[in-house]
Amino acid sequence: MDAQEINLTFEEAMDKLEQIVSEMERGGIPLEQMMAKFEEGAKLAKYCQEKLAGLKKKMEILTRRPDGSTAWEELPEE
């Protein structure tokens, strides 16, 4: 599973990532399964980061101009 192959919403990916972290924190998982879960979690984390970065680029706010008209403007970079 590659980050581009993940077919989940952001929320679903975050939920799955939280499940993986919880399972890993509980322990009792054989080393091979632990590594597989770690790899899956890393891919989910990358997917979520990419989603957030894409959304940040698209974020716009509606602003009112002095003449009363409205226009969409990009949010300033921090």
C-alpha positions, 0 to 999 in steps of 0.5 A: 500500500503506497500513500497514493494507493490509499482509498480512504477519506482523511477521517478514515485514514486518521481513524485507522492510524489511531487504531494502529497506534493503539494496537502498538501501544498495547503491545503483545504483537509479534515483531513481524506484525509490529513492523508491518503495522509501523509501515502501514502507519507511516504510509497513512501518516504520509497520506494524511500529511499530503491531504492536509498540504493539498487542502492548505493550498486550496484554502481560501477566504471570502472577503468583502471589498470596499465597494461591497462586492466579494472576492475569494482570496488565498490565505497568506502563507505563514 
